[in-house]
Structure formats: structure tokens, C-alpha cells
Amino acid sequence: MKPYLIVNPASAAGRTGRHFDAIARAVHASVGAFECAFTKARGDGVRLAREARDAGAELIVAVGGDGTASEVIDGLVGGAPRAGGPLFGFIPRGTGGDLRRALGLAGDVASAARTLARGSEAVLDLGRITFAGPDGARQVRHFANVAGFGVSGVVSAAVNRGLKLPSGRLSFMLASARALLTWSDRPVRWRADEGPWQEERLTALSVCNGRYFGGGMQVAPDARMDDGLFDVVVWKGLDLVDFVGKRRMLYDGTHVELPNTRVLRARTVEAEPLEGAEIPLDVDGEAPGVLPARFEILPGALRIRVGP
């Protein structure tokens, strides 16, 4: 099938745009002819993916970071996932690389391009989040990997404002350390699967379809993208001392054993701020708004090309 590439030229610190000829050669060598379009502003990935889908494209490929992939996926499902929709592909060119890890894709362009031609097809779950945008208006979008709120929203906002080092891991480590230096746990009212409401102060709550966020941290080491459930990871009382002293546990997944961490599984999560607190969101590495929010799982909503 002829791929349709949606390219974020600003990804990889602008190297995607500057060296797109090399990316194009790698894709052509693996799959032959293709079509492409370039994003110019936030939200273009959603629009271009929707247009390509409606025009009958069978394989729509995001070329960029996790945020680009999230926009393209949002455009593919279009607010109402449909059976037999286009196949999603991904050539990762971003800072964090967390969706790439979850999908079993190599980090280099040539390997990712070969996966478009010879990889396996999987049917994966998606998350849908309804939330308050910057202007307070209700918004809806989809996420493939991880969404949540709290200090993770501050970190994502900092990285997207330009805190990007040669290593994605270093970018997120520095942003996390800076955020935790001034962060204090925020009051939240939340519940899972329409159960009893809980009111507490939280560092962060992550609703995980995939296992990784923050440039390789295993936030949810047991999460599966095809089981119809979120792994919900709740952090309370996590400070800079914890992050520095126990960062190895964040990357190998053993942080879930710490007393200030708990994990549950759920199909829906709802959360509201208390005491007038403004609590930022993190959605696939982007910071699109604030609480209140509702997260729900959409089982089997995405057909996707994955690594072996």
C-alpha cells in the first residue's frame, strides 16, 4: 500500500526538515513511491491525517515525535474510531522516543522505514481524554501512550518550550529536576471506573496505555496496549530528593514498589482540581490543557504497523 507521510519538519530540533531528502530515500528504498505533507503549526497533524483518511489513504505515517504521532492518530480516529480504518505507521524523530519504545520500533530511520514494508500489523487500544483547554473550553483528543496530570504536565511543557538536549533522556531528566525543585503536591478529587471519589494531594497521576514516558522512564512496567485496560500510576509526596536518589528505579520500573507509589487498573479515570488549583495535563508528551479531565479506554481502536 502506498504510504502517506505526515512530516513535522521542526522535529529532532529541525533536522527532520533539513534532512528530509535522506528520510525520503530511506522510505522509497523500503516501500517505493509515497506521498507526503508537512505540518506548519500545532494541530496540522490532526487535519492532514483526517484529510488523508477521507481521501482513501490506507497507510498514514507520522514522521516526528510522540506529539506528532498523537496528532496523526487523533486525526485517524476522528472522534469516532471506525473498524477497517487506515493503518498507522511511525518514523520516530522526536525528543522522548517513548511511543517508539512501546511499539518495538528502532530509533533509526532506515529500520523504521523497513518496518513500514515488512513489520507486523497489530490492533491496539487508544485512550480518549476530555479536558479543559487553555481557554477553559471543553476539548477531546486521543492518546496512544500515556496521559496524566500533575508535575508531568509541567515537565512536558518545559521540554516543548525548547528544553531539548542532544539526549531525550537528559532533556526530560533536567526538566523533571527543575519542576520538582518548586513543585508542591496539588489537591485533587479523582476516581476510577465510577467508584468512590478520593480527595488527596498528588505529585502526579499517569493513565498508561503504554509503558514509557519522560524519555524512557518505565512509568507502568506491566502495561499492555491491547488488554482493554489502563495501568493507572499514582505518585504522592515525590520530591527532588526522591527523583535524584531513586531515578534508577524510575527507568527500570521498580519505582512501583515504593511506598509513595500505587498502581491500579481501570477503564475510566475522572479527576477534578480542588481549592482552585490549576493542574496541568500531559498527553503523549504534550501539555494541551488542565483539569478537570476524563480518561477512557477505547479497546482495539487503532490498526498499526509495529516492529517484530
C-alpha positions as CSV (number, residue, x, y, z in Angstrom):
1,M,0.0,0.0,0.0
2,K,1.2,3.5,-0.8
3,P,2.2,5.4,2.3
4,Y,1.1,8.9,3.0
5,L,3.7,10.7,5.2
6,I,2.7,13.5,7.6
7,V,6.0,15.2,8.4
8,N,6.8,17.6,11.2
9,P,9.9,19.4,9.9
10,A,10.6,21.0,13.2
11,S,11.1,17.7,15.0
12,A,14.5,16.5,16.0
13,A,15.5,20.1,16.5
14,G,14.7,20.9,12.9
15,R,16.9,18.1,11.5
16,T,13.8,16.4,10.0
17,G,13.1,19.3,7.7
18,R,16.8,19.9,6.9
19,H,17.5,16.3,6.1
20,F,14.2,15.1,4.7
21,D,15.8,14.1,1.5
22,A,17.6,11.3,3.4
23,I,14.4,10.2,5.1
24,A,12.6,10.2,1.7
25,R,15.4,8.0,0.2
26,A,15.1,5.5,3.1
27,V,11.3,5.3,2.7
28,H,11.5,4.9,-1.0
29,A,14.1,2.2,-0.7
30,S,11.7,0.2,1.5
31,V,8.2,0.8,0.2
32,G,8.6,2.6,-3.2
33,A,6.5,5.6,-4.1
34,F,4.8,7.6,-1.4
35,E,3.0,10.9,-0.8
36,C,3.7,13.4,1.9
37,A,2.6,16.7,3.5
38,F,4.4,18.9,6.0
39,T,2.9,20.4,9.2
40,K,3.4,24.1,9.8
41,A,1.6,24.6,13.1
42,R,0.2,22.7,16.1
43,G,-2.9,20.8,15.0
44,D,-1.9,20.4,11.4
45,G,-1.2,16.7,12.1
46,V,-4.9,16.1,13.0
47,R,-6.2,18.0,9.9
48,L,-3.8,16.3,7.5
49,A,-4.5,12.8,8.8
50,R,-8.2,13.4,8.6
51,E,-7.9,14.6,5.0
52,A,-5.7,11.7,4.0
53,R,-8.1,9.2,5.7
54,D,-11.1,10.7,3.9
55,A,-9.3,10.6,0.6
56,G,-8.8,6.9,1.0
57,A,-5.2,6.6,2.2
58,E,-4.5,3.1,3.5
59,L,-1.2,3.6,5.4
60,I,-0.8,7.0,7.1
61,V,2.7,7.6,8.6
62,A,3.7,10.2,11.2
63,V,7.2,11.4,10.8
64,G,8.2,13.3,14.0
65,G,8.0,13.0,17.8
66,D,5.4,11.5,20.1
67,G,3.3,14.7,19.8
68,T,3.2,14.4,16.0
69,A,2.2,10.8,16.3
70,S,-0.6,11.7,18.8
71,E,-2.0,14.3,16.4
72,V,-2.0,12.0,13.4
73,I,-3.7,9.2,15.4
74,D,-6.3,11.8,16.6
75,G,-7.0,12.7,13.0
76,L,-7.3,9.0,12.0
77,V,-9.9,8.1,14.6
78,G,-11.7,11.4,14.1
79,G,-13.6,11.3,17.4
80,A,-15.3,8.1,16.5
81,P,-13.0,5.1,15.8
82,R,-14.2,3.1,12.8
83,A,-13.4,-0.6,12.0
84,G,-11.3,-1.1,9.0
85,G,-9.7,2.4,9.1
86,P,-6.3,3.2,7.7
87,L,-3.2,1.6,9.1
88,F,-0.9,3.9,11.2
89,G,2.8,3.9,10.8
90,F,5.5,5.8,12.6
91,I,9.0,7.1,11.8
92,P,10.2,8.4,15.1
93,R,12.1,11.8,15.0
94,G,11.3,13.2,18.4
95,T,12.9,14.0,21.8
96,G,11.5,11.4,24.1
97,G,11.1,8.3,21.9
98,D,8.6,6.7,24.3
99,L,6.0,5.6,21.8
100,R,8.8,4.1,19.7
101,R,9.9,2.0,22.6
102,A,6.3,0.9,23.3
103,L,5.8,-0.2,19.7
104,G,9.2,-2.0,19.4
105,L,10.5,0.3,16.7
106,A,14.2,1.0,16.1
107,G,15.4,4.6,16.5
108,D,17.0,4.9,13.1
109,V,15.0,6.0,10.0
110,A,16.1,3.1,7.8
111,S,14.9,0.5,10.2
112,A,11.6,2.3,10.8
113,A,11.1,2.6,7.1
114,R,11.7,-1.2,6.7
115,T,9.0,-1.8,9.3
116,L,6.5,0.1,7.2
117,A,7.0,-2.6,4.5
118,R,7.8,-5.7,6.5
119,G,6.6,-5.1,10.1
120,S,3.6,-6.8,11.7
121,E,0.1,-5.4,11.9
122,A,-1.3,-5.0,15.4
123,V,-4.7,-3.8,16.7
124,L,-4.1,-1.7,19.8
125,D,-6.1,0.2,22.3
126,L,-6.3,4.0,22.4
127,G,-7.1,6.5,25.2
128,R,-9.5,9.3,24.9
129,I,-9.3,12.3,27.1
130,T,-11.9,15.1,27.6
131,F,-10.4,18.1,29.3
132,A,-10.3,21.9,29.7
133,G,-8.2,23.6,27.1
134,P,-6.2,26.8,27.7
135,D,-9.3,28.9,27.3
136,G,-11.3,26.7,29.5
137,A,-13.4,25.3,26.7
138,R,-14.0,21.5,26.6
139,Q,-11.7,19.6,24.2
140,V,-11.4,16.0,23.2
141,R,-8.4,14.2,21.9
142,H,-6.9,10.7,21.7
143,F,-3.6,9.3,23.1
144,A,-1.7,6.2,22.2
145,N,0.8,6.0,25.0
146,V,0.4,7.9,28.3
147,A,-1.7,10.8,29.6
148,G,-2.0,12.2,33.1
149,F,-1.7,15.3,35.2
150,G,0.5,16.9,37.8
151,V,4.2,17.6,37.7
152,S,4.4,15.6,34.5
153,G,2.4,18.3,32.8
154,V,5.0,20.9,33.9
155,V,7.8,18.7,32.6
156,S,6.2,18.3,29.2
157,A,5.5,22.0,28.9
158,A,9.2,22.8,29.7
159,V,10.5,20.3,27.1
160,N,8.1,21.6,24.4
161,R,9.2,25.2,25.1
162,G,12.7,24.3,24.0
163,L,14.5,22.5,26.8
164,K,15.9,19.9,24.4
165,L,19.4,18.5,24.8
166,P,21.1,16.0,22.5
167,S,19.7,13.1,24.5
168,G,15.9,12.9,25.1
169,R,16.6,11.2,28.4
170,L,18.7,14.1,29.6
171,S,16.1,16.6,28.4
172,F,13.4,15.0,30.5
173,M,15.7,14.4,33.5
174,L,16.7,18.1,33.6
175,A,13.1,19.2,33.1
176,S,11.9,16.8,35.8
177,A,14.5,18.0,38.3
178,R,13.7,21.7,37.7
179,A,9.9,21.0,38.0
180,L,10.3,19.1,41.3
181,L,12.5,21.8,42.7
182,T,9.5,24.1,43.0
183,W,6.6,21.6,42.9
184,S,4.2,21.0,45.8
185,D,1.5,18.3,45.6
186,R,-1.8,19.7,44.4
187,P,-5.3,18.9,45.8
188,V,-7.3,16.6,43.5
189,R,-10.6,14.8,43.6
190,W,-10.4,11.6,41.4
191,R,-12.0,8.2,40.9
192,A,-11.6,5.1,38.7
193,D,-14.3,3.2,37.0
194,E,-17.0,5.4,38.6
195,G,-16.1,4.2,42.0
196,P,-15.9,6.3,45.2
197,W,-14.2,9.7,44.9
198,Q,-10.9,10.2,46.6
199,E,-9.6,13.5,47.7
200,E,-5.8,13.9,48.2
201,R,-2.8,15.9,47.3
202,L,-0.8,14.2,44.4
203,T,2.5,14.7,42.7
204,A,1.2,13.1,39.5
205,L,-1.3,10.6,38.2
206,S,-0.5,8.8,34.9
207,V,-3.1,6.9,32.9
208,C,-1.0,4.5,30.9
209,N,-1.8,2.6,27.7
210,G,1.9,2.1,27.1
211,R,4.8,1.5,29.5
212,Y,7.1,4.5,29.0
213,F,7.1,8.3,29.4
214,G,9.6,11.0,30.1
215,G,12.4,9.9,27.7
216,G,12.4,6.2,28.8
217,M,11.1,6.1,32.3
218,Q,9.1,2.9,32.8
219,V,6.2,4.6,34.5
220,A,3.9,1.5,34.1
221,P,6.2,-1.6,33.6
222,D,3.3,-4.1,33.3
223,A,1.1,-2.0,30.9
224,R,-0.1,-3.6,27.7
225,M,-1.5,-1.8,24.7
226,D,-4.0,-4.5,23.8
227,D,-5.6,-5.6,27.1
228,G,-8.5,-3.1,27.2
229,L,-7.3,-1.5,30.4
230,F,-5.2,1.4,31.6
231,D,-2.5,1.0,34.2
232,V,-3.0,4.0,36.5
233,V,0.1,5.0,38.4
234,V,-0.4,7.4,41.3
235,W,2.6,9.3,42.8
236,K,2.3,11.1,46.1
237,G,4.9,13.0,48.0
238,L,7.6,12.6,45.3
239,D,10.2,15.3,45.6
240,L,13.6,16.2,44.1
241,V,15.5,14.1,46.6
242,D,13.4,11.0,45.6
243,F,14.0,11.8,41.9
244,V,17.7,12.1,42.3
245,G,18.2,9.3,44.7
246,K,15.8,6.8,43.1
247,R,15.9,7.7,39.4
248,R,17.3,4.3,38.5
249,M,14.0,2.8,39.8
250,L,12.0,5.1,37.5
251,Y,13.8,3.8,34.5
252,D,13.8,0.1,35.4
253,G,10.1,0.2,36.6
254,T,10.8,-0.9,40.2
255,H,9.6,2.5,41.5
256,V,6.1,0.9,41.7
257,E,7.4,-0.9,44.8
258,L,8.0,2.4,46.6
259,P,5.5,3.4,49.4
260,N,4.6,6.7,47.7
261,T,3.6,4.9,44.5
262,R,0.5,2.8,43.8
263,V,-0.9,1.2,40.7
264,L,-4.4,0.1,39.7
265,R,-6.1,-0.9,36.5
266,A,-9.2,0.8,35.2
267,R,-11.2,1.6,32.1
268,T,-12.0,5.1,33.1
269,V,-10.5,7.8,35.3
270,E,-12.0,11.1,36.2
271,A,-10.2,14.0,38.0
272,E,-11.1,17.5,39.2
273,P,-8.9,20.2,40.9
274,L,-9.7,21.3,44.4
275,E,-9.1,24.5,46.2
276,G,-8.9,26.4,42.9
277,A,-5.6,24.7,42.0
278,E,-4.5,24.7,38.3
279,I,-3.2,21.3,37.5
280,P,-1.6,20.8,34.1
281,L,-2.1,17.8,31.8
282,D,0.5,15.7,30.0
283,V,-0.9,13.9,26.9
284,D,1.6,11.9,24.9
285,G,4.4,14.4,25.8
286,E,2.3,17.5,25.1
287,A,0.7,19.9,27.6
288,P,-2.7,20.8,26.0
289,G,-4.7,22.0,29.0
290,V,-5.6,21.4,32.6
291,L,-8.0,19.5,34.8
292,P,-10.9,18.7,35.0
293,A,-10.5,15.7,32.7
294,R,-12.0,12.3,32.0
295,F,-9.9,9.4,30.5
296,E,-11.4,6.4,28.9
297,I,-10.0,3.4,27.1
298,L,-11.1,2.5,23.5
299,P,-10.2,-1.2,23.0
300,G,-8.9,-2.2,19.6
301,A,-9.3,1.3,18.2
302,L,-6.1,1.5,16.2
303,R,-4.6,-0.6,13.4
304,I,-0.8,0.0,13.5
305,R,2.4,-1.2,11.9
306,V,4.8,-2.4,14.6
307,G,8.2,-3.9,14.8
308,P,8.9,-7.6,15.0
